[in-house]
């Protein structure tokens, strides 16, 4: 047993919380699901190992030489992992500053806030690394199995990258905190973290489109032009890649830099942790801002009042809007493709259709969750003299209106280049968005809007169905735009998916709230 | 009692969750009355009121609101009712002015009439300096006042409040009580649950006590004292005595 309020005592407390939080997240907070969770974890591990096997076993069997192409691909992969880890770490660090949870208790006790901060940041580094390890692990294992155990050193590189990303996340968040103040930092840090997470993927994809005219990131990383322009094999930039391939000297250096920087950052910033948390807790009490004064009520039908309310709430919550619209970031590469191919390659424009259709389905699902499950005053709406169907219809109209606003510019631009493709895309957007919204209605469950990022926990079936439906409608749209009769088959599959989802929707208990 | 003067009538109301929450409840409240519904925790007060407000469906029984069968014609009944829960559900990102505009839209009110009423309520409840601030930084008391304004803006004839004074400071509680008293004077019916028995003692014309989903006593304070056999006692003593007798009898 460790002594109370020591580093190890706090660490045990943190790991205990982290483990319970994770189990609760995975089991949707329902007891007795742990054996199912273990089973799902085993199946997931087997599936991702199979995927890794099919993707890289042929390469690994032949043996992978540490040539410049390999170094470029591995370094690209490291940057991708790093951007994802940095994004996750920034979000976690921000949450550590702002989430009240147990901080009131801990900071009002005589325990050292510095130790709490050190342990929390170390926990963030570890959880960040673990998440990426779950995704990268099967690939590392496959490489180690077929090309030698030297590849196991890649786990050390992941740890170093996790530590470095967390250190960077702490430094950036604290800098934002000091520069912009606690009120703005929360929003900006969340947006920065999301942009960082998507930024590298989108950047490489954009580069691939510009240089090769395709979506393939791997093709871009292996392109002769890029490899020729990259620094020589002996350059310092390749050390992480060399370390991953089993160069123990490079591995020691990577670990030394990653862990060293993390320790340094924790040592420098931990003395002010308590002050930051206190400042963050005061945000809600800061001066109330008066808003542009409207002098008169605007006449509105019941449905329009509901739609207007949904749009106002969405517009006024920049964090939620940024989370929702983040999916739209992934539309940037196709938009780039549209711009590049405008007027000369209609075939290339086909690739836009599934991307827009799929993004619309996902966006509609997210917005529908906010409008229906994330309703802040369900009693008020349910007690109003309006049929529940009319309430849901108004909310869906609000969702579809928002989706239309987002995708309309892209569809219009597409219409100028290829009207037929644009018409098919518009139809696909409508059907995909309506499907995503309907699924969220079938699986609605009262929740806080702030739980938006964890909405998949309330129903994994809804999450999977929403994704599957979006993918199938995307496939249908692209096949229809290409004039293929196979579109009928994918449309049928999408309809079957919706029918199956409807059939297994949770039944409203007699006496449930009438919304 | 003339049926047209009855604001709320419950007959054989039953609602089961894991256990019976409301168990054959019969209750009548006259129009224009201030009625306090009391009971220990878990007695079925909130469940009963949520059924009346149209937020829950009963397993059995009948609910009549000002002569309208609320189970057969829920929309017609809802037009006459306002519901205020103990945890004010308002929108953090709307201002009180916008919140009232939204509520007026839900009740399909004429914009001009609704706006005049909203301004009056905002003034009356002391919300005027904050009418154009978002509710996100409001205290519990201010949030409760906004919710109450929302409940009153459409001039309900039956106002149902579940623990409306919980967490309010003395000033805010006084304002809420004044508003409710004024509404009753204006002809509306108020049904309120509360654990603050002094409030029920001072404000309610009639008091109903429910336990384990059944009405165990009902009447004016004097009538309840007689039922408990405790002349001159406070409502608290009467309430505790009646609930204890019921528990012993069970």
Interface residues (C-beta under 8 A of the other chain):
Chain A: X284 X285 X286 X288 X289 X290 X291 X292 X293 X294 X296 X297 X298 X299 X300 X301 X302 X304 X305 X306 X308 X309 X312 X313 X316 X317 X376 X377 X378 X379 X380 X381 X382 X383 X384 X385 X386 X387 X510 X511 X512 X513 X514
Chain B: X15 X53 X54 X55 X56 X57 X58 X59 X74 X75 X76 X78 X79 X81 X82 X83 X85 X89 X90 X91 X92 X93 X94 X95 X97 X98 X101 X102 X103 X104 X105 X106 X107 X108 X110 X111 X112 X114 X115 X118 X130 X132 X133 X134 X136 X137 X150
